[in-house]
Amino acid sequence: MKANVKKITDRIKERSSKSRKLYLSRIERDGEKKARRGNLSCGNLAHGFAACSDSDKNKLKLLDSGNLGIVTAYNDMLSAHQPYENYPTIIKRAAREMGFTAQVAGGVPAMCDGVTQGQVGMELSLFSRDTIAQSTAIALSHQMFDGVVALGICDKIVPGILMGVLRFGYLPTIFVPAGPMRSGLENKEKQRIRQLYAEDKVTREELLNAEAKSYHSAGTCTFYGTANSNQVVLEALGLQLPGSSFVNPDDPMRELLTEYACHQICRITSMGSDYRPAGKIIDERSFVNALVAILASGGSTNHTMHIIAIALSAGIIINWDDISDLSAEVPLLAKIYPNGNADINHFHAAGGTGFLFSQLLDKGLMHGEAGTVWGNNFSDYTKESYMRGNQINWRQAPNTSLDESVLAPINKSFSKEGGIKLLKGNLGRSIIKVSAVTKDNMIIEAPAVVIDDQKKLLPMFKSGELDRDCIVVVRYQGPKANGMPELHKLTPYLGVLQDRGYSVALVTDGRMSGASGKVPAAIHVTPEAVEGGLLSKLKDGDLIRLDAIRGVLECCEKEEILKRREITPPDSHSDEGCGREFFAVCRDNVSGAEQGASFLFAGYQK
């Protein structure tokens, strides 16, 4: 193990010692009352199996076989989740083959940020993660189950389900993916057409045609955003079968992997001799593995909040210093859009997670002894599945990259450091994703253009007001202000300005997610403007310096001038409509971005 990675792991462990001990004692206590159906009254149990087939009822009555709870995020509007429609049937059949039963314990909401981008519904997006965690807890609260099969892929859904199941950490849990759609229109071409539309050089019909060719079928979107980052995280945590994330929905191996995952979860329940409760196999080493995987692959900045919130669910406390310090140790090994031209299918074909993990393990950057749901430990996650006849088998992943322009060996890394860095200065603490930012754009010093609503950027862009070096500050976009929406709608306009030769950057207390690209963006600024952060005092023309090399974000105006300024309140903003009024309690109680932006754990890290 590389010394600095071990040092970071040890400090996380030391920081978390009290909360982790409390968590483990809690799941030990709860596990004594766990999903042993014998703890239920006859009336409880009769309600629990009333709708089952006679054969399943008999198994459930006898109390000598296991019962799996399926938590599903199925809906047929999300392309990534549409394939899940028939998974419960597959899982139930596979469970019966192992002498188990399985029931759909509950469904969780699953919204698509791609649909809500730039719309008011995006203000519910981040809060949906904690709502999903609560929904998962409700699903499992019936205590009918000995293991969990989790069906979720996209942005807030995997973190939410995982937060929920970790509160039932005495239950073994396995996640089952559905895979990405096959490659359509190249992501770079999609980006080009978006920028042309921003300049009024193509029609809306041409733009829609390009988008439809990019997002064209069932499966996860192919760019390396939060959804596909989730899959890499789950494998790095050891909660998903190795190499299973990026098998396409229509691949014959997909159903076999689902069956195999179900068989595996049956093997590791407390009914057998290889009990692997999720809350115990996931520890500080697991979360360091997840962070290293994200950094080495150039994954989503959303995980600078999600991994923190997930870890808190298991009593583990992580902060941005940990992430930034790991980034200084971890080389960037993948170039997947928006960090390159390739998509996730190309990454998988080049060697995928098996090759990525083997490179990192060989250099002591990941904990090979960390626990997993499959194999002996994480060292076995350098393997990949393949079909032999109608059976799933496992073999060592390629030891050389099949496309070094997509997935590089560690001695030919694209960068000596990972894709995410911490920025600090008088504006607060923030995150920047640098894996797609060129060296020429790593340092930007320019006058501020301050707005409180992303919709104000378009008229300024069209009028030519932004045809100059500038740093666009979009404030009052944090979790307490309006739920911390992603601001992807800004990227085409800022990208055009950059292509015109201007030095531009974005500074915001909002989010950008995995789509952060070539424009340097200091995001998740904390303290956010609504809490009195310096963002709330900025004025047009203030000189801002963003230095992604030294890790600095600051307003260069004189300190005495800034101190004398009054806070500029946000422009009027409605918190009603599209269900936003239901989430006022979330805005009032949410923690800061560095604490996971969660209303479930506000105040947890006092």
C-alpha positions in Angstrom: 0.0 0.0 0.0 1.4 3.4 -1.0 2.3 5.3 2.2 0.2 8.4 1.6 -2.9 6.4 0.6 -2.5 4.4 3.8 -2.0 7.6 5.8 -5.2 9.1 4.4 -7.1 5.9 5.1 -5.8 5.8 8.7 -6.8 9.4 9.3 -10.3 8.7 8.0 -10.4 5.7 10.3 -9.2 7.7 13.3 -11.7 10.6 12.6 -14.5 8.1 12.3 -13.6 5.8 15.3 -16.5 6.9 17.5 -19.2 7.1 14.9 -18.1 3.9 13.2 -18.2 2.0 16.5 -21.7 3.3 17.2 -22.8 2.3 13.8 -21.4 -1.3 14.1 -23.0 -1.7 17.5 -26.3 -0.5 16.1 -26.4 -3.0 13.2 -25.2 -5.7 15.6 -28.2 -4.9 17.9 -30.6 -4.5 15.0 -29.3 -7.7 13.5 -30.5 -9.7 16.5 -34.0 -8.6 15.5 -33.3 -8.8 11.8 -35.4 -10.2 9.1 -35.9 -13.5 10.8 -39.5 -14.0 10.0 -39.9 -15.9 13.2 -39.8 -12.6 15.0 -43.0 -11.6 13.3 -46.4 -12.5 14.7 -48.6 -14.8 12.8 -50.7 -11.9 11.6 -47.5 -10.0 10.5 -46.2 -13.0 8.6 -49.6 -13.7 6.9 -49.7 -10.2 5.6 -46.2 -10.5 4.4 -46.8 -13.5 2.2 -50.5 -13.2 1.4 -49.9 -12.5 -2.3 -47.2 -15.2 -2.8 -47.6 -18.4 -4.7 -48.4 -21.5 -2.7 -44.9 -22.9 -3.0 -43.4 -19.6 -1.9 -45.9 -19.4 1.0 -44.8 -22.8 2.2 -41.2 -21.8 2.2 -41.9 -18.6 4.1 -44.1 -20.4 6.6 -41.4 -23.0 7.4 -38.8 -20.3 8.3 -35.9 -22.5 7.2 -35.1 -20.7 3.9 -34.0 -17.2 3.0 -36.1 -14.4 1.5 -34.7 -11.7 -0.6 -36.0 -8.1 -0.7 -35.9 -6.4 -4.1 -35.6 -2.6 -3.9 -36.3 -1.3 -7.4 -36.0 2.0 -9.1 -37.9 0.8 -12.2 -39.8 3.2 -14.4 -40.0 3.2 -18.1 -39.2 6.9 -18.6 -35.6 6.5 -17.6 -33.7 4.7 -20.3 -31.3 3.3 -17.8 -34.1 1.8 -15.7 -36.5 0.7 -18.3 -34.8 -2.7 -18.6 -35.5 -3.4 -14.9 -39.2 -4.1 -15.8 -38.6 -7.9 -15.9 -35.8 -8.2 -13.4 -38.0 -9.2 -10.5 -39.2 -12.2 -12.4 -35.7 -13.2 -13.2 -34.6 -12.7 -9.6 -37.5 -14.7 -8.2 -36.7 -17.6 -10.5 -33.0 -17.5 -9.6 -33.8 -17.3 -5.9 -36.0 -20.4 -6.2 -33.1 -22.3 -7.8 -31.2 -21.6 -4.6 -34.1 -22.7 -2.3 -34.9 -19.0 -1.5 -37.8 -16.8 -2.2 -37.8 -13.2 -3.3 -40.3 -10.3 -3.1 -40.3 -6.8 -4.3 -39.9 -5.0 -1.0 -40.6 -1.6 -2.5 -40.0 0.9 -5.3 -38.1 4.1 -5.0 -38.5 7.3 -7.0 -36.1 7.8 -9.9 -35.9 11.1 -11.7 -33.8 11.9 -14.7 -31.6 15.0 -14.5 -31.4 14.9 -18.3 -35.1 15.6 -18.5 -35.1 18.3 -15.8 -31.9 20.2 -16.8 -32.7 24.0 -16.8 -36.2 23.3 -15.5 -37.6 24.0 -12.0 -37.9 20.2 -11.4 -34.1 20.1 -11.2 -34.4 21.8 -7.8 -35.8 18.5 -6.5 -33.0 16.4 -7.9 -30.4 16.4 -5.1 -33.1 16.0 -2.4 -34.4 13.0 -4.3 -31.3 11.1 -3.1 -32.3 11.4 0.6 -35.9 10.7 -0.3 -34.8 7.5 -2.0 -32.8 6.6 1.1 -36.0 7.0 3.2 -38.0 5.0 0.7 -35.5 2.2 0.9 -35.7 2.2 4.7 -39.5 2.0 4.4 -39.2 -0.9 2.0 -36.9 -2.9 4.3 -38.8 -1.9 7.5 -41.1 -4.9 7.1 -38.2 -7.1 8.3 -39.2 -10.0 6.1 -35.8 -10.2 4.4 -32.4 -12.0 4.7 -30.7 -10.1 1.8 -31.2 -7.2 -0.5 -31.1 -7.1 -4.3 -30.9 -3.4 -5.3 -32.0 -2.3 -8.8 -30.7 1.2 -9.4 -28.2 2.9 -11.7 -28.6 6.7 -12.2 -27.5 9.9 -10.5 -29.1 10.1 -7.1 -30.6 6.6 -7.1 -27.6 4.5 -6.4 -26.4 6.8 -3.6 -29.9 6.9 -2.1 -30.5 3.2 -2.1 -27.0 2.6 -0.7 -27.6 5.1 2.1 -30.9 3.3 2.9 -29.5 -0.3 2.9 -26.5 0.7 5.0 -29.0 1.6 7.8 -29.9 -2.1 7.6 -26.3 -3.0 7.4 -26.8 -6.5 8.9 -28.3 -7.5 5.6 -26.1 -8.6 2.7 -26.7 -6.4 -0.3 -25.9 -6.7 -4.0 -26.5 -4.2 -6.7 -27.6 -5.4 -10.2 -27.0 -3.1 -13.1 -28.8 -3.0 -16.5 -25.9 -1.7 -18.6 -25.4 1.2 -21.0 -27.1 1.8 -24.3 -24.9 1.0 -27.3 -22.9 3.9 -28.7 -24.9 6.4 -30.8 -23.9 9.8 -32.0 -20.4 10.7 -30.7 -20.5 12.8 -27.6 -18.1 15.4 -29.1 -20.4 15.8 -32.1 -23.4 16.3 -29.8 -21.4 18.9 -27.9 -20.5 20.6 -31.2 -24.1 20.8 -32.3 -25.2 22.1 -28.9 -22.7 25.0 -29.2 -23.9 25.7 -32.8 -27.4 25.9 -31.5 -26.3 28.3 -28.8 -24.9 30.5 -31.6 -28.2 30.2 -33.6 -26.3 28.4 -36.3 -28.5 25.2 -36.3 -32.3 24.9 -35.8 -34.0 23.3 -32.8 -35.1 20.4 -35.1 -31.4 19.7 -35.9 -30.5 19.9 -32.2 -33.3 17.5 -31.3 -32.3 15.1 -34.0 -28.7 15.1 -32.7 -29.8 14.6 -29.1 -32.1 11.7 -30.2 -29.3 10.0 -32.0 -27.2 10.3 -28.8 -29.9 9.1 -26.4 -31.4 6.5 -28.6 -32.4 3.4 -26.7 -32.8 1.6 -23.4 -29.7 1.7 -21.2 -27.6 4.2 -19.4 -26.4 7.3 -21.2 -22.9 6.6 -22.6 -21.0 9.6 -21.4 -19.1 9.4 -18.2 -21.5 11.3 -15.9 -22.8 10.4 -12.5 -24.7 7.3 -13.6 -21.7 5.5 -15.0 -19.5 6.9 -12.2 -22.0 5.2 -9.8 -21.3 1.8 -11.5 -17.5 2.2 -11.1 -18.1 3.2 -7.4 -20.2 0.1 -6.8 -17.6 -2.2 -8.2 -14.9 -0.4 -6.2 -17.0 -0.8 -3.1 -17.3 -4.5 -3.8 -21.1 -4.4 -3.9 -21.6 -5.3 -7.6 -20.2 -8.2 -9.6 -16.8 -7.3 -11.1 -16.9 -6.2 -14.7 -20.7 -6.4 -14.8 -21.5 -2.7 -15.0 -21.1 -2.0 -18.7 -22.6 -5.1 -20.4 -25.3 -3.7 -22.7 -29.0 -4.5 -21.9 -29.5 -6.6 -25.0 -26.4 -8.6 -24.5 -27.2 -12.3 -23.8 -24.8 -12.2 -20.9 -26.9 -9.5 -19.1 -29.6 -11.9 -17.9 -27.0 -14.5 -16.9 -25.2 -11.9 -14.8 -28.5 -11.0 -13.1 -29.1 -14.6 -12.3 -25.6 -15.1 -11.0 -25.9 -12.0 -8.8 -29.0 -13.4 -7.2 -27.4 -16.8 -6.6 -24.4 -15.0 -5.0 -26.5 -13.0 -2.6 -28.2 -16.2 -1.5 -24.8 -17.7 -0.8 -23.8 -14.8 1.6 -26.8 -14.4 3.8 -26.8 -15.5 7.4 -28.6 -18.7 6.3 -25.2 -20.1 5.2 -21.6 -20.2 6.3 -20.3 -17.2 4.3 -22.3 -14.4 5.9 -21.3 -10.9 4.5 -23.5 -8.1 6.0 -23.1 -5.0 3.9 -22.4 -2.7 6.9 -19.4 -4.8 7.9 -17.8 -5.6 4.6 -17.9 -1.9 3.7 -15.4 0.1 5.8 -12.9 2.9 5.5 -10.7 1.0 3.0 -13.8 0.4 0.8 -14.5 4.2 0.6 -10.9 5.0 -0.2 -11.1 2.4 -3.0 -14.2 4.1 -4.3 -12.6 7.6 -4.3 -9.4 6.3 -6.0 -11.5 4.7 -8.7 -13.4 8.0 -9.3 -10.2 10.0 -9.4 -8.3 7.6 -11.7 -11.2 7.5 -14.1 -12.2 11.2 -14.1 -15.6 10.5 -12.6 -18.4 12.8 -11.5 -17.9 15.7 -9.1 -21.3 14.7 -7.6 -19.4 12.0 -5.7 -17.6 14.6 -3.7 -21.0 14.8 -2.0 -22.5 11.4 -2.6 -19.6 9.3 -1.2 -19.5 11.6 1.8 -23.2 11.0 2.5 -23.0 7.2 1.8 -20.0 6.9 4.2 -21.9 8.8 6.9 -24.6 6.2 6.6 -22.0 3.7 7.7 -20.6 5.9 10.4 -17.5 7.0 8.4 -16.5 10.7 8.1 -14.8 11.8 4.9 -14.1 15.4 3.8 -12.8 17.3 0.7 -9.2 17.3 2.1 -9.2 13.5 1.9 -10.4 13.6 -1.7 -8.0 16.3 -2.8 -5.0 14.6 -1.1 -5.9 11.3 -2.7 -6.2 13.1 -6.1 -2.5 14.2 -5.6 -1.5 10.5 -5.4 -3.8 9.0 -8.0 -2.9 9.2 -11.8 -5.7 9.8 -14.4 -5.9 6.6 -16.4 -9.2 7.1 -18.4 -10.3 9.5 -21.1 -14.0 9.2 -21.4 -16.3 12.0 -22.5 -16.5 14.8 -21.3 -12.8 14.1 -20.5 -12.1 12.6 -24.0 -13.7 11.4 -27.1 -14.6 7.9 -26.0 -17.7 6.7 -24.3 -18.3 4.1 -21.6 -18.6 1.3 -24.1 -15.2 2.1 -25.5 -13.8 2.1 -21.9 -15.3 -1.3 -21.3 -13.9 -2.7 -24.5 -10.5 -1.3 -23.7 -10.3 -3.4 -20.5 -12.8 -1.7 -18.3 -12.8 -1.8 -14.5 -10.8 -5.0 -14.3 -7.8 -3.4 -16.1 -8.3 -0.1 -14.2 -8.4 -1.8 -10.8 -5.4 -4.1 -11.6 -3.2 -1.1 -12.5 -4.2 0.7 -9.3 -3.8 -2.3 -7.1 -0.3 -3.1 -8.5 0.9 0.4 -7.5 -0.6 0.1 -4.0 -3.3 2.7 -4.6 -6.3 0.5 -3.6 -6.9 -1.8 -0.7 -6.9 -5.3 -2.1 -7.9 -6.8 1.3 -11.2 -4.8 1.5 -14.4 -6.8 1.7 -16.7 -7.6 -1.2 -19.8 -9.6 -2.0 -18.0 -11.8 -4.4 -14.6 -13.5 -4.4 -12.2 -13.5 -1.4 -11.7 -9.8 -1.3 -11.2 -6.8 -3.5 -8.1 -8.2 -5.1 -10.4 -10.5 -7.0 -12.1 -7.5 -8.7 -9.5 -7.5 -11.4 -11.5 -10.3 -13.1 -14.2 -10.1 -15.7 -17.1 -12.3 -16.7 -17.5 -14.2 -20.0 -20.0 -16.8 -21.4 -19.1 -20.4 -21.9 -22.2 -22.0 -23.4 -25.0 -20.8 -21.2 -22.9 -20.3 -18.1 -21.1 -17.3 -16.6 -17.4 -17.8 -16.0 -14.7 -15.6 -14.7 -11.2 -14.8 -16.0 -8.4 -12.3 -15.4 -9.1 -9.0 -17.1 -6.6 -8.0 -19.8 -3.2 -7.0 -18.4 -2.6 -4.6 -21.3 -5.0 -1.9 -22.4 -6.7 -2.7 -25.7 -6.9 1.1 -26.5 -4.4 3.3 -24.7 -6.2 6.4 -26.0 -9.1 5.5 -23.8 -7.6 3.5 -20.9 -3.9 4.0 -20.2 -1.5 1.8 -18.2 -0.2 3.6 -15.1 3.2 4.2 -16.6 1.5 6.2 -19.5 -1.1 8.0 -17.5 -2.9 11.0 -19.0 -2.0 13.0 -15.8 0.0 12.3 -12.7 -2.9 13.5 -10.6 -6.6 12.6 -10.5 -9.4 14.6 -12.0 -10.7 16.4 -8.9 -9.1 19.1 -6.8 -10.0 21.2 -3.8 -9.9 25.0 -4.2 -9.5 27.3 -1.1 -9.5 31.0 -0.5 -11.5 33.9 0.7 -14.5 32.7 -1.4 -14.6 29.5 0.6 -13.9 25.9 -0.3 -15.0 24.4 -3.6 -14.4 21.5 -6.0 -13.0 21.6 -9.5 -12.8 18.8 -12.1 -9.7 19.3 -14.1 -9.5 16.1 -16.1 -10.9 17.9 -19.2 -9.4 21.3 -18.7 -6.3 22.2 -20.7 -3.2 23.6 -19.1 -3.9 27.0 -20.7 -7.1 27.2 -18.8 -6.0 26.0 -15.4 -5.4 29.6 -14.2 -8.1 32.2 -14.9 -8.0 35.7 -13.5 -10.8 37.9 -14.8 -13.6 40.3 -13.8 -16.7 38.7 -12.3 -20.1 38.6 -14.0 -22.5 38.0 -11.1 -26.0 36.5 -11.6 -28.5 34.8 -9.3 -30.3 32.8 -12.0 -28.8 30.7 -14.7 -31.5 31.9 -17.1 -29.9 35.4 -17.1 -26.9 34.1 -18.9 -28.5 33.5 -22.3 -29.6 37.1 -23.0 -26.2 38.4 -21.9 -24.5 35.9 -24.3 -26.8 36.8 -27.2 -26.2 40.5 -26.7 -22.4 40.1 -26.9 -22.0 41.4 -23.3 -19.9 38.3 -22.5 -17.5 38.6 -25.4 -14.5 39.2 -23.1 -12.5 37.5 -20.5 -14.8 36.9 -17.5 -15.6 34.6 -14.6 -19.3 34.0 -14.4 -20.5 33.7 -10.8 -23.9 32.0 -10.4 -24.8 32.3 -6.8 -27.8 31.3 -4.6 -27.7 27.9 -6.1 -26.6 25.9 -3.0 -28.6 23.2 -1.2 -30.2 25.6 1.3 -31.1 28.2 -1.4 -32.9 26.1 -3.9 -31.8 22.5 -3.7 -28.5 22.8 -5.6 -29.5 22.2 -9.2 -27.0 21.2 -11.8 -26.2 24.0 -14.2 -25.4 22.1 -17.5 -27.4 24.6 -19.6 -24.5 27.1 -19.1 -21.8 24.9 -20.6 -22.6 25.4 -24.4 -22.5 29.2 -24.0 -19.3 29.2 -21.9 -17.8 26.7 -24.3 -18.5 29.0 -27.3 -16.8 31.9 -25.5 -13.8 29.8 -24.8 -13.6 28.7 -28.4 -13.7 32.4 -29.4 -10.4 32.8 -27.5 -11.7 34.3 -24.3 -10.5 33.2 -20.8 -13.7 32.2 -19.1 -14.6 30.2 -16.0 -17.6 29.4 -13.8 -17.9 29.9 -10.0 -21.0 28.7 -8.3 -22.4 27.2 -5.1 -24.5 24.9 -7.4 -23.5 21.7 -9.2 -22.2 20.7 -12.6 -21.8 16.9 -12.1 -20.0 14.5 -14.5 -20.7 16.8 -17.4 -18.0 19.3 -16.2 -15.8 19.7 -19.2 -13.3 22.0 -20.8 -14.5 25.2 -19.0 -12.9 25.4 -15.6 -15.7 25.4 -13.0 -15.3 26.0 -9.3 -18.5 24.3 -7.9 -20.1 23.4 -4.6 -18.7 26.7 -3.1 -19.2 26.6 0.6 -20.3 28.4 2.6 -23.0 29.0 0.1 -24.3 32.5 -0.7 -27.6 32.1 1.3 -25.5 31.4 4.4 -23.6 34.6 4.1 -20.6 33.3 2.1 -18.5 35.9 0.3 -20.3 35.0 -2.9 -23.2 37.0 -1.5 -21.1 40.2 -1.5 -19.6 40.0 -5.0 -20.3 42.6 -7.6 -19.8 42.8 -11.3 -16.3 43.7 -12.2 -14.7 42.2 -9.0 -11.4 40.6 -10.0 -11.6 36.8 -9.4 -8.7 34.4 -9.5 -9.2 30.7 -10.1 -5.9 28.7 -9.9 -6.5 25.0 -10.3 -2.7 24.3 -10.1 -2.2 25.9 -6.7 -5.7 25.2 -5.5 -6.8 28.8 -5.0 -10.2 30.5 -5.5 -10.3 34.1 -4.3 -11.7 37.5 -4.9 -8.7 39.8 -5.4 -10.4 43.0 -4.1 -9.1 44.6 -1.0 -10.2 42.8 2.2 -11.4 46.1 3.9 -13.6 46.9 1.0 -15.2 43.4 1.0 -15.8 43.6 4.8 -17.7 46.8 4.4 -20.0 45.5 1.8 -23.6 44.5 2.6 -24.9 41.1 1.5 -26.8 41.4 -1.8 -30.0 39.4 -1.4 -31.0 37.0 -4.2 -33.5 38.1 -6.8 -37.0 36.9 -6.1 -37.2 33.2 -6.5 -40.3 31.0 -6.1 -40.1 27.9 -4.0 -43.5 26.8 -5.1 -44.7 24.8 -8.1 -43.6 21.5 -9.5 -43.8 20.1 -5.9 -41.0 22.3 -4.6 -43.1 23.5 -1.7 -43.0 19.9 -0.3 -39.2 20.2 0.1 -39.0 23.4 2.3 -38.2 21.2 5.3 -35.3 19.7 3.3 -33.9 23.2 2.4 -34.2 24.3 6.0 -32.3 21.3 7.4 -29.8 20.3 4.7 -26.1 20.2 5.5 -23.4 21.9 3.5 -21.9 20.4 0.3 -18.8 19.2 2.1 -21.0 17.3 4.6 -22.8 15.5 1.9 -25.6 18.1 1.3 -28.0 15.8 3.2 -31.0 16.6 5.3 -30.7 13.1 6.9 -27.4 13.9 8.6 -27.5 17.6 9.2 -25.4 18.2 12.3 -23.9 14.7 12.2 -20.3 16.0 12.2 -20.4 18.4 15.1 
